[in-house]
Amino acid sequence: MKAVILAAGPGTRFRPLTATRPKAMLPVGQQPLLAHIVEALQAAGIDELVMVVGHNRERIQTHFQNGTAWNVAIEYVTQTRPRGTGDALLQAEHTISEGCLVINGDRLVDPTLLEQIHMAYTNTGEAQLAITEVEDPTQYGAVTTTDDRLTGITEKPEPHEVDSHLVNAGVYAFGPEIFAAIRQTDTHGERKLTDTLAEYCTTHPVHTIRYDGLWVELSRPWDLLSATSEVLAQQSAETADSATVSPAATVGSPVVIGDHARVHPGARLVRDVVIGDNVTIGANAVLTNTIVLADAVIEPGAVLTDCIVGAGATIGPLTVAEGGAADVRVDDTLHPNVTFGGVIGDNARIGGHVTLTPGTIACNPVGAAAGTTPRGALAAGSHAPAGRRKTRHSPPPHVTSTRPPTPRSQ
């Protein structure tokens, strides 16, 4: 059985990080998200993979090539325009002659789930769908079942439409007949695999497999921090042999430090910290629950909490990203009270003594001069001027944020 990985989406909700890379190539722990999926498939005994790629596909193909380094064989097909997960799967039709396992390229799951799906399809020859339970099904594809059979699926239902907390886990097994079903699905410019399943399950059996293990979907920027914490909790902290860590620095756990990174005296890497290759952490800087991509510079005395710092970015001395709760708007959806310090885009330049309020999004390239307090989102090409405090900036169309009001004392 081949596995098809759907990794073509542009990942607009993760901008600015996905301006230069596919979402599937965002780092989770010591390697890209997509590498975790490939390793899980290989561990489940599936070594023939088809990757459906699109946005910045060269980053994926250069990294994985033919899959030899992962003991798998990889072939690539391209979705030239983002037309939904159903259309993405349809691009792989010519590579599939029998059944196939399908997984969304933005999920972290255990190999045991993939083994279950594989075995269930092999034994029955009928479609399989992994389902899991979540607190808020309105953000996912909510499913209804009878015994182990899918009876309905609704993408991001309204609260009054929710009948259960079971949702589509984004892992499937299908026979070749799924491709005809996709083509026959009514569409309004986008072919969603969930729309096909909603129709398909009325005429064909779709068995559901309940799953309670590791499951992380990366759909919003702060999910990258959650996914990283999940992965770091399952592995020992690691410092690359080529990294230089001062004996006067404090490295907590779990922490990963990449090749040729430099951590200067007095720096504190508290917990859930990933330092990419060639990163510099200045003296007395403090990082907690933070991801720093390759070639970034964190200057002395900076304090970063609940943050993602893009490749090649510079954070000035004594700059503080406060972390904590913010109301963050992603596309047209407002997410209240999210614990998220913010995102600093690739090659952004944040000056010294800057205070970044929770949920700040600094696009790439962007600048914030010394002594400023940017709020919300800094659009690409903007620059927070020196000496102005608590300045609001016009947000880009994808992500904005505001800090929830502080309750007044009684």
C-alpha positions in Angstrom: 0.0 0.0 0.0 1.2 3.5 -0.9 0.7 6.5 1.3 -0.3 9.9 -0.1 0.8 12.9 1.9 -1.2 16.1 1.2 1.4 18.9 1.6 0.5 21.4 -1.2 -1.4 24.0 0.8 -0.1 27.6 1.0 -0.5 27.8 4.8 -1.8 31.3 4.7 -2.8 31.3 8.4 0.9 30.8 9.3 2.1 33.9 7.5 4.7 35.3 7.7 6.5 32.0 8.3 5.0 30.4 5.2 5.9 33.3 2.9 9.1 31.5 2.1 8.4 27.8 3.1 5.6 25.3 3.0 3.7 24.8 6.2 4.9 21.2 6.2 8.5 22.4 6.4 8.0 24.4 9.6 10.3 23.0 12.3 8.8 20.8 15.0 11.6 19.9 17.5 14.7 19.0 15.6 13.2 18.6 12.1 10.4 19.7 9.8 6.9 18.6 10.5 6.8 16.6 7.3 9.8 14.6 8.4 7.8 13.4 11.5 5.1 12.2 9.1 7.6 10.4 6.9 9.2 8.7 9.9 5.8 7.6 11.3 4.8 6.1 8.0 8.1 4.2 7.7 7.7 3.0 11.3 4.2 1.7 10.3 5.7 -0.4 7.5 4.7 1.9 4.6 7.7 2.7 2.5 6.2 3.9 -0.8 5.1 7.5 -0.5 3.5 10.0 -2.8 3.9 13.7 -1.8 1.4 16.1 -3.2 3.3 19.4 -3.2 2.6 23.0 -4.4 3.5 26.2 -2.6 7.3 26.5 -2.4 7.6 22.8 -3.3 11.3 23.1 -4.0 11.9 23.3 -0.2 10.3 19.9 0.2 11.8 18.2 -2.8 15.3 19.4 -2.0 15.1 18.2 1.6 13.6 14.8 1.0 14.8 14.0 -2.6 13.9 10.4 -3.4 13.5 9.4 0.3 16.6 7.2 0.6 17.8 8.9 3.8 14.4 7.9 5.4 14.5 4.3 3.9 11.4 5.1 1.8 10.8 5.7 -1.9 9.2 9.1 -2.6 7.5 10.3 -5.7 6.1 13.8 -6.2 3.0 15.2 -7.9 2.1 18.9 -8.0 -1.1 20.7 -7.3 -0.5 23.9 -9.2 -3.2 25.9 -7.5 -4.7 25.4 -4.1 -8.1 23.9 -4.9 -8.7 21.8 -1.7 -7.7 18.5 -0.3 -9.9 16.5 -2.6 -8.3 18.1 -5.6 -4.8 17.5 -4.1 -5.6 13.8 -3.7 -6.9 13.7 -7.3 -3.5 14.8 -8.6 -2.1 11.5 -7.2 -4.6 9.3 -9.0 -2.2 8.2 -11.7 0.3 6.8 -9.1 -2.3 4.7 -7.3 -3.4 1.3 -8.7 -4.7 -0.3 -5.5 -5.6 1.0 -2.0 -3.8 3.9 -0.5 -3.4 5.5 2.9 -3.9 9.3 2.9 -2.7 11.7 5.6 -2.9 15.5 5.7 0.5 17.1 5.8 -0.2 19.1 8.9 -0.8 16.4 11.4 1.4 14.7 14.1 0.2 11.1 14.9 1.7 8.0 16.3 2.7 5.2 13.9 0.3 2.9 15.7 -2.7 4.8 14.2 -1.2 4.4 10.7 -0.7 0.7 11.4 -4.4 0.4 12.5 -5.7 2.1 9.4 -3.4 0.1 7.1 -4.5 -3.2 8.7 -8.2 -2.3 8.8 -8.2 -1.6 5.0 -6.2 -4.7 4.2 -8.7 -6.8 6.1 -11.9 -5.3 4.7 -11.0 -3.6 1.5 -13.4 -0.8 2.6 -12.7 2.9 3.3 -11.3 3.8 6.7 -11.4 7.2 8.6 -9.5 8.0 11.8 -11.5 10.0 14.3 -10.5 11.6 17.6 -12.2 13.6 20.4 -11.5 17.3 20.9 -12.9 20.0 23.3 -14.0 22.3 20.5 -15.2 20.5 17.3 -16.3 23.8 15.7 -12.7 24.2 14.5 -12.6 20.8 12.7 -14.6 18.4 10.6 -17.2 17.1 13.1 -18.3 13.6 12.5 -21.4 11.5 13.3 -21.2 7.7 13.5 -23.4 4.7 14.0 -21.3 1.9 15.6 -18.1 2.1 13.6 -19.6 3.6 10.4 -19.4 7.2 9.3 -22.9 8.7 8.9 -22.0 12.4 8.4 -19.2 15.0 8.5 -19.6 18.7 8.8 -16.6 21.0 8.3 -16.3 23.6 11.1 -19.9 23.4 12.3 -21.7 26.2 14.2 -22.0 25.5 17.9 -25.7 24.6 17.6 -24.9 22.0 14.9 -22.5 20.1 17.2 -23.8 16.6 18.1 -20.6 15.1 19.4 -17.0 16.0 20.1 -15.6 13.5 17.6 -13.8 15.0 14.6 -12.0 13.9 11.5 -8.3 13.1 12.4 -7.1 13.6 8.8 -5.9 10.0 8.3 -7.7 7.8 5.8 -7.5 4.7 3.7 -9.3 4.4 0.3 -9.6 2.2 -2.7 -9.1 3.6 -6.2 -12.9 4.3 -6.4 -12.4 7.4 -4.2 -11.1 9.3 -7.3 -14.4 9.0 -9.2 -16.2 10.1 -6.0 -14.1 13.2 -5.8 -14.8 14.1 -9.4 -18.5 13.6 -8.9 -18.7 15.8 -5.8 -20.4 19.2 -6.2 -17.9 21.9 -5.9 -17.8 25.7 -5.8 -14.2 26.2 -6.9 -12.7 24.0 -4.2 -12.8 20.2 -3.9 -12.7 19.3 -0.2 -12.2 15.7 0.7 -14.6 16.1 3.6 -17.4 17.1 1.1 -16.7 13.9 -0.9 -16.8 11.8 2.3 -20.2 13.4 3.3 -21.7 12.1 0.0 -19.6 8.9 -0.2 -20.6 7.5 3.1 -24.3 7.5 2.1 -23.6 4.9 -0.6 -20.4 3.2 0.5 -19.3 1.9 3.9 -16.7 4.2 5.6 -15.4 2.6 8.8 -14.2 4.8 11.6 -11.2 4.1 13.9 -11.3 5.8 17.3 -7.9 7.2 18.2 -6.8 8.7 21.5 -3.0 9.0 21.0 -0.7 11.8 19.9 -2.7 14.1 17.6 -1.7 17.6 16.8 -3.1 19.6 13.9 -1.2 22.7 12.8 -3.9 25.1 11.7 -2.9 28.3 13.5 0.5 29.8 14.4 0.5 28.9 18.1 -0.1 25.3 17.2 3.5 25.2 16.2 4.4 25.8 19.9 2.0 23.1 21.1 3.3 20.6 18.6 6.9 21.4 19.6 6.1 20.8 23.3 4.4 17.5 22.4 7.5 16.3 20.5 10.0 17.6 23.0 8.2 15.8 25.8 8.9 12.5 24.1 12.6 13.0 23.5 15.7 13.9 25.4 17.1 17.3 25.1 19.9 17.5 22.6 22.7 20.0 22.0 24.6 19.6 18.7 28.3 18.7 19.0 29.2 21.8 16.9 27.2 24.2 19.2 29.0 26.4 21.7 27.2 26.8 25.0 28.9 28.9 27.7 29.4 27.1 31.1 27.8 30.2 32.6 24.6 29.7 30.6 21.6 27.8 32.0 20.0 25.2 29.8 16.8 23.8 31.1 14.7 20.9 29.8 13.5 20.1 27.3 15.7 22.2 25.0 17.2 21.5 21.6 20.3 23.5 20.3 21.2 23.2 16.7 24.5 23.0 14.7 26.9 25.9 15.2 24.6 27.7 17.5 26.2 29.9 20.2 24.7 30.5 23.7 26.6 33.2 25.6 27.2 33.6 29.4 24.2 34.3 31.6 21.7 33.2 28.9 18.8 31.1 30.2 16.9 28.6 28.0 14.2 27.7 30.4 11.9 25.1 28.8 10.4 24.0 25.5 13.0 25.9 23.6 14.3 25.0 20.1 17.4 26.9 18.9 18.1 26.4 15.1 21.4 26.1 13.3 23.8 29.1 13.4 21.6 31.0 16.0 23.2 33.3 18.4 21.8 33.8 21.9 23.3 36.8 23.6 24.4 37.2 27.2 21.7 37.2 29.8 18.9 36.6 27.2 16.0 34.5 28.6 13.9 32.2 26.4 10.8 30.2 27.4 8.5 28.2 25.2 10.2 29.7 22.1 11.3 28.5 18.7 14.2 30.3 17.0 14.8 29.4 13.4 18.2 29.2 11.7 20.6 32.2 11.5 18.6 34.4 13.9 20.3 36.6 16.5 18.9 37.2 19.9 20.9 40.1 21.4 21.9 40.4 25.1 19.2 40.8 27.7 16.3 40.0 25.4 13.4 38.1 27.0 11.2 36.0 24.7 8.1 34.0 25.9 5.7 31.9 23.8 7.3 33.2 20.6 8.4 32.0 17.2 11.4 33.9 15.7 12.0 33.5 11.9 15.1 32.7 10.1 17.7 35.4 9.9 15.7 37.7 12.3 17.4 40.0 14.8 16.0 40.8 18.2 17.7 43.8 19.8 19.1 44.0 23.3 16.8 44.2 26.3 13.7 43.7 24.0 10.9 41.9 25.6 8.2 39.7 24.1 5.8 39.5 27.0 4.0 36.2 26.2 0.7 35.4 27.7 -2.9 35.9 26.5 -4.1 37.8 23.5 -7.2 37.8 21.2 -5.8 36.9 17.8 -7.6 37.1 14.5 -6.5 34.6 11.8 -8.2 35.3 8.5 -11.8 36.0 9.5 -11.9 34.1 12.8 -11.2 35.7 16.1 -9.5 33.4 18.6 -9.9 34.8 22.1 -7.5 34.5 25.0 -4.8 32.6 23.2 -1.5 32.1 25.0 0.8 33.4 22.3 3.7 35.8 22.5 3.8 36.3 18.7 5.7 35.7 15.5 8.8 37.6 14.2 9.1 37.0 10.5 12.2 35.9 8.6 14.9 38.6 8.4 12.8 41.0 10.6 14.8 43.6 12.6 13.5 44.4 16.0 15.5 47.1 17.8 16.6 47.4 21.4 14.4 48.1 24.4 11.3 47.2 22.3 8.2 45.7 24.1 6.2 43.3 21.9 2.8 42.8 23.4 1.2 39.3 23.3 0.1 38.2 19.8 2.3 40.6 17.9 2.9 39.5 14.3 6.0 41.1 12.6 6.0 40.2 8.9 9.1 39.8 6.9 10.9 42.0 6.3 9.8 44.5 8.9 11.5 46.7 11.5 10.7 48.1 14.9 13.0 50.8 16.2 14.5 51.0 19.6 12.1 52.1 22.4 8.8 51.3 20.6 5.9 49.2 21.8 4.3 47.6 18.6 0.9 46.1 19.0 -1.1 43.9 16.8 0.5 43.2 13.4 3.3 44.9 11.6 2.8 44.7 7.9 5.6 43.8 5.6 7.7 46.8 4.7 6.5 48.9 7.7 8.7 50.2 10.4 7.8 51.2 13.9 9.4 54.6 14.4 11.8 55.4 17.2 10.5 57.1 20.3 6.8 56.4 19.8 5.1 54.4 22.5 2.1 52.1 22.1 1.7 52.7 18.4 -0.9 50.7 16.5 -0.1 49.6 13.0 -2.4 48.6 10.2 -2.5 44.8 10.1 -1.9 42.6 7.1 -5.0 40.8 5.8 -4.2 37.5 7.5 -3.4 37.9 11.2 -4.1 40.6 13.7 -4.2 40.5 17.5 -5.2 42.5 20.5 -4.5 42.0 24.1 -7.6 41.2 26.2 -8.6 44.1 28.6 -7.2 43.9 32.1 -9.9 43.7 34.7 -10.2 46.7 37.0 -9.6 46.1 40.6 -12.7 46.5 42.7 
